[in-house]
């Protein structure tokens, strides 16, 4: 192992190319400096300087070591500031998971402003459903994640920051003609084939939707399952059925698809940012950044948005023909 002191002594001598001046710059006498350089050369097995009675010059090995030594000493000098920055959550890496629906809200703006405010933090993004995120949390591959679930049902064992609560709406083909009477329209929609995500990727939200059907005396006729919300909407566009999606996803426009709000007590979807208790300072920085951004959302757009941290227990009628089934 090469000591930092030995590298510094070598660097000063390489700059001065004079033992007397180098010793003075290092606040030591010449004999100890000569011995230190000889010891360094012995440990490396090469001569770093070419000496004679009149001059001192760098050897080829010494010339090769010079830029490396300078860089190492510079990094060592910067190390305390780097460590203090990391301890304060200003330097490091944030591995962030997110469900696709969050991308239609403020997430892109939050990421952009976070990067601008914290250039020392590298962001590693992973689009993943709730079940996949939980798997990566268990493996230690994820630091925080945006997930969806029924209100108040964030995954157990996590701290959570509520991002939004919004009703679910129906994405349906434009060919579906709805009766004017709300009760008849609801009965028709609940009888349509259903495109839905598999239960394992969001069990509590899946169960809430099925409970809504049962509460209205209906049994969902599942026509197709798909993981990504974009894929689900595309399947609706293809006429394979109707689908429940968070209201915010209505920003996703597809030919032949419209979004219908129902006059009923429909299930709601909560989006949360989750992380483990005792997470790194970098995670704390991101959580506070998102909380501050939520506080800046205008009241007209905020709706039911909130920024409270909690510990999770561990249209008009269409005149087009009905959809063929």
C-alpha positions as CSV (number, residue, x, y, z in Angstrom):
1,X,0.0,0.0,0.0
2,X,1.3,3.5,-0.9
3,X,0.7,6.0,1.8
4,X,-0.8,9.4,1.0
5,X,2.2,11.1,2.6
6,X,4.6,9.3,0.2
7,X,2.6,10.3,-2.8
8,X,2.6,13.9,-1.7
9,X,6.4,13.8,-1.1
10,X,6.9,12.4,-4.6
11,X,4.6,15.0,-6.1
12,X,6.4,17.9,-4.5
13,X,9.8,16.6,-5.5
14,X,8.6,15.9,-9.1
15,X,7.4,19.6,-9.2
16,X,10.6,21.0,-7.7
17,X,13.2,18.6,-9.1
18,X,15.4,19.7,-6.2
19,X,15.6,17.9,-2.8
20,X,16.4,21.0,-0.8
21,X,13.5,23.1,-2.2
22,X,11.1,20.1,-2.0
23,X,12.1,19.4,1.6
24,X,11.5,23.1,2.5
25,X,8.1,23.0,0.8
26,X,7.2,19.9,2.8
27,X,8.5,21.5,6.1
28,X,11.1,18.7,6.6
29,X,14.8,18.3,6.2
30,X,16.4,16.7,3.1
31,X,17.7,13.4,4.6
32,X,14.2,12.1,5.6
33,X,12.8,13.1,2.2
34,X,15.6,11.2,0.4
35,X,14.9,8.2,2.6
36,X,11.1,8.4,2.0
37,X,11.6,8.6,-1.8
38,X,13.9,5.6,-1.7
39,X,11.4,3.6,0.3
40,X,8.7,4.5,-2.2
41,X,10.9,3.3,-5.1
42,X,11.7,0.1,-3.3
43,X,8.0,-0.6,-2.6
44,X,7.1,0.0,-6.3
45,X,10.2,-1.8,-7.6
46,X,11.2,1.0,-10.0
47,X,13.3,4.1,-9.9
48,X,11.2,7.3,-10.0
49,X,14.0,9.8,-10.4
50,X,17.3,9.9,-12.3
51,X,19.8,11.6,-10.0
52,X,23.4,12.9,-10.4
53,X,25.4,15.4,-8.5
54,X,24.0,18.3,-10.4
55,X,20.4,17.5,-11.2
56,X,17.3,15.5,-10.4
57,X,14.9,14.4,-13.2
58,X,11.9,12.2,-13.5
59,X,12.5,8.7,-14.8
60,X,10.0,7.2,-17.3
61,X,8.3,5.4,-14.4
62,X,8.2,8.7,-12.4
63,X,6.7,10.5,-15.4
64,X,4.0,7.9,-15.6
65,X,3.2,8.1,-11.9
66,X,3.1,11.9,-11.8
67,X,-0.5,12.5,-13.3
68,X,-1.8,9.5,-11.4
69,X,-0.5,10.8,-8.1
70,X,-1.8,14.3,-8.7
71,X,-5.3,12.9,-9.5
72,X,-5.3,10.6,-6.4
73,X,-4.2,13.4,-4.1
74,X,-6.9,15.7,-5.5
75,X,-9.6,13.1,-5.0
76,X,-8.4,12.4,-1.5
77,X,-8.6,16.1,-0.7
78,X,-12.1,16.2,-2.0
79,X,-13.2,13.1,-0.1
80,X,-14.4,14.8,3.1
81,X,-16.6,17.2,1.2
82,X,-17.9,14.3,-0.9
83,X,-18.7,12.2,2.2
84,X,-20.4,15.2,3.9
85,X,-22.5,15.8,0.8
86,X,-23.5,12.1,0.7
87,X,-24.4,12.2,4.4
88,X,-26.6,15.2,3.7
89,X,-28.4,13.5,0.8
90,X,-26.8,15.7,-1.8
91,X,-24.7,13.1,-3.5
92,X,-25.4,9.5,-4.5
93,X,-27.9,7.4,-6.5
94,X,-31.7,7.1,-6.3
95,X,-33.3,4.0,-7.8
96,X,-36.9,4.9,-8.4
97,X,-39.7,2.7,-9.5
98,X,-43.0,4.0,-11.0
99,X,-46.2,2.7,-12.4
100,X,-47.0,3.8,-15.9
101,X,-50.0,5.9,-14.9
102,X,-47.8,8.3,-12.9
103,X,-46.1,9.4,-16.1
104,X,-49.3,11.2,-17.2
105,X,-49.2,13.4,-14.2
106,X,-46.4,15.6,-12.6
107,X,-43.7,12.9,-12.4
108,X,-41.7,14.2,-15.4
109,X,-41.7,17.7,-14.0
110,X,-40.7,16.5,-10.6
111,X,-37.8,14.5,-12.0
112,X,-36.6,17.4,-14.1
113,X,-36.7,19.9,-11.2
114,X,-35.1,17.3,-8.8
115,X,-32.1,16.8,-11.2
116,X,-31.7,20.6,-11.6
117,X,-31.7,21.1,-7.8
118,X,-29.5,18.0,-7.0
119,X,-27.0,17.5,-9.8
120,X,-24.9,15.2,-7.5
121,X,-27.7,12.6,-7.4
122,X,-27.9,10.1,-10.3
123,X,-31.4,8.9,-11.0
124,X,-32.0,5.3,-12.1
125,X,-35.7,4.8,-13.2
126,X,-37.5,1.5,-13.4
127,X,-41.1,1.3,-14.8
128,X,-42.7,-1.5,-12.9
129,X,-46.1,-2.6,-11.5
130,X,-46.6,-2.9,-7.8
131,X,-45.8,-6.6,-7.5
132,X,-42.5,-6.1,-9.4
133,X,-41.6,-3.1,-7.3
134,X,-42.2,-5.0,-4.1
135,X,-39.9,-7.8,-5.4
136,X,-37.1,-5.3,-6.1
137,X,-37.6,-3.7,-2.7
138,X,-37.0,-7.1,-1.1
139,X,-33.9,-7.6,-3.2
140,X,-32.6,-4.2,-2.2
141,X,-32.7,-3.1,-5.9
142,X,-35.1,-0.2,-5.3
143,X,-35.0,2.8,-3.0
144,X,-38.5,4.3,-3.5
145,X,-41.4,3.8,-5.8
146,X,-44.7,5.3,-7.1
147,X,-47.5,2.8,-6.8
148,X,-51.3,2.7,-7.1
149,X,-53.8,1.1,-4.7
150,X,-57.2,1.8,-3.1
151,X,-57.3,4.8,-0.8
152,X,-55.5,4.0,2.5
153,X,-54.2,0.6,1.4
154,X,-50.6,1.4,0.7
155,X,-48.3,-1.7,0.9
156,X,-47.6,-2.9,4.4
157,X,-44.2,-2.2,5.8
158,X,-43.6,1.0,4.0
159,X,-43.8,4.7,4.7
160,X,-46.0,6.5,2.1
161,X,-46.5,9.9,0.8
162,X,-50.0,10.4,-0.7
163,X,-49.7,11.9,-4.2
164,X,-53.3,11.8,-5.3
165,X,-56.7,10.2,-4.9
166,X,-58.8,10.0,-8.0
167,X,-61.9,8.1,-9.1
168,X,-61.7,5.3,-11.6
169,X,-63.3,5.9,-14.9
170,X,-64.4,3.6,-17.7
171,X,-62.5,3.6,-21.0
172,X,-65.0,2.3,-23.6
173,X,-65.2,2.0,-27.3
174,X,-67.1,4.9,-28.9
175,X,-69.4,2.3,-30.5
176,X,-71.0,1.6,-27.1
177,X,-74.3,3.5,-27.0
178,X,-75.4,4.4,-23.4
179,X,-79.0,4.8,-22.3
180,X,-79.9,8.2,-20.9
181,X,-81.0,6.8,-17.5
182,X,-78.0,6.5,-15.2
183,X,-79.1,3.2,-13.7
184,X,-79.6,1.6,-17.2
185,X,-76.3,3.0,-18.4
186,X,-74.5,1.5,-15.4
187,X,-76.2,-1.9,-15.9
188,X,-75.1,-1.9,-19.5
189,X,-71.5,-1.0,-18.8
190,X,-71.2,-3.6,-16.1
191,X,-72.4,-6.2,-18.5
192,X,-69.8,-5.4,-21.1
193,X,-66.7,-7.6,-21.5
194,X,-63.9,-6.3,-19.2
195,X,-60.3,-5.7,-20.0
196,X,-58.4,-5.6,-16.7
197,X,-54.9,-6.1,-15.2
198,X,-54.0,-9.4,-13.6
199,X,-54.9,-9.5,-9.9
200,X,-51.3,-10.3,-8.8
201,X,-49.9,-6.9,-10.0
202,X,-52.4,-4.9,-7.8
203,X,-54.5,-7.2,-5.6
204,X,-56.3,-4.6,-3.5
205,X,-57.3,-2.5,-6.5
206,X,-58.4,-5.5,-8.4
207,X,-60.5,-6.7,-5.5
208,X,-62.1,-3.3,-5.1
209,X,-63.2,-3.3,-8.7
210,X,-64.7,-6.8,-8.4
211,X,-66.5,-5.8,-5.2
212,X,-68.0,-2.8,-7.1
213,X,-69.5,-5.3,-9.6
214,X,-70.8,-7.6,-6.9
215,X,-72.3,-4.6,-5.0
216,X,-74.4,-3.9,-8.1
217,X,-75.4,-7.5,-8.6
218,X,-73.1,-8.0,-11.6
219,X,-70.4,-10.5,-12.4
220,X,-67.5,-9.1,-14.5
221,X,-67.0,-10.9,-17.8
222,X,-63.3,-10.7,-18.1
223,X,-62.4,-10.8,-21.8
224,X,-58.6,-10.1,-21.6
225,X,-55.9,-9.3,-19.1
226,X,-53.0,-7.0,-19.7
227,X,-50.3,-5.5,-17.5
228,X,-49.7,-2.0,-18.8
229,X,-52.5,0.6,-18.7
230,X,-51.5,1.8,-22.2
231,X,-52.0,-1.8,-23.5
232,X,-55.4,-2.0,-21.7
233,X,-56.6,1.2,-23.4
234,X,-55.3,-0.1,-26.8
235,X,-57.3,-3.3,-26.3
236,X,-60.4,-1.1,-25.6
237,X,-59.6,0.7,-28.9
238,X,-59.6,-2.6,-30.6
239,X,-63.2,-3.2,-29.3
240,X,-62.2,-6.1,-26.9
241,X,-64.2,-4.6,-24.0
242,X,-64.3,-1.8,-21.5
243,X,-61.7,-1.0,-18.9
244,X,-61.4,0.8,-15.5
245,X,-58.5,3.2,-15.4
246,X,-57.5,6.1,-13.1
247,X,-59.1,9.4,-14.1
248,X,-55.7,10.9,-14.8
249,X,-55.1,8.3,-17.6
250,X,-57.9,10.0,-19.6
251,X,-55.0,12.2,-21.0
252,X,-54.1,9.1,-23.0
253,X,-56.1,9.5,-26.2
254,X,-56.6,6.6,-28.5
255,X,-58.8,6.4,-31.7
256,X,-62.2,5.0,-31.0
257,X,-61.9,5.3,-27.2
258,X,-63.7,7.6,-24.8
259,X,-63.7,7.9,-21.1
260,X,-66.9,7.8,-19.1
261,X,-67.5,9.0,-15.6
262,X,-70.2,7.1,-13.9
263,X,-72.9,8.6,-11.6
264,X,-72.2,6.0,-8.9
265,X,-69.9,5.5,-6.0
266,X,-67.1,4.1,-8.1
267,X,-63.8,2.7,-6.7
268,X,-61.1,5.3,-6.2
269,X,-57.4,4.9,-7.0
270,X,-54.7,6.4,-4.8
271,X,-51.1,7.0,-6.0
272,X,-48.4,6.9,-3.3
273,X,-44.7,7.3,-3.1
274,X,-43.4,4.5,-0.9
275,X,-40.1,3.8,0.8
276,X,-38.6,1.9,3.6
277,X,-38.3,3.5,7.0
278,X,-34.6,4.5,7.7
279,X,-33.9,4.9,4.0
280,X,-30.9,6.8,2.8
281,X,-30.6,10.6,3.0
282,X,-31.0,10.7,-0.8
283,X,-34.4,9.2,-0.5
284,X,-35.3,11.7,2.2
285,X,-34.2,14.5,-0.2
286,X,-36.5,13.2,-2.9
287,X,-39.5,12.7,-0.6
288,X,-39.1,16.3,0.6
289,X,-38.8,17.5,-3.0
290,X,-42.0,15.8,-4.0
291,X,-43.8,17.0,-0.9
292,X,-42.7,20.6,-1.7
293,X,-43.9,20.2,-5.3
294,X,-47.3,19.0,-4.1
295,X,-47.6,22.0,-1.9
296,X,-47.1,24.2,-5.0
297,X,-49.9,22.6,-7.0
298,X,-52.7,25.2,-7.5
299,X,-55.8,24.5,-5.5
300,X,-57.8,24.4,-8.7
301,X,-55.7,21.4,-9.9
302,X,-54.9,19.9,-6.5
303,X,-58.4,18.3,-6.0
304,X,-57.9,15.7,-3.4
305,X,-54.1,15.8,-3.4
306,X,-52.4,15.6,-0.1
307,X,-48.9,15.6,1.3
308,X,-49.3,13.7,4.5
309,X,-46.9,10.9,5.4
310,X,-48.5,7.9,6.9
311,X,-47.3,4.5,7.9
312,X,-49.1,2.0,5.7
313,X,-50.7,-1.0,7.4
314,X,-48.2,-3.1,6.7
315,X,-70.4,12.8,-21.3
316,X,-73.0,12.7,-23.2
317,X,-74.8,9.6,-24.4
318,X,-73.5,8.1,-27.7
319,X,-75.9,7.5,-30.6
320,X,-73.6,4.8,-32.1
321,X,-74.5,1.2,-32.2
322,X,-73.8,-1.1,-29.2
323,X,-70.6,-3.0,-29.2
324,X,-70.9,-6.5,-30.6
325,X,-70.1,-9.3,-28.2
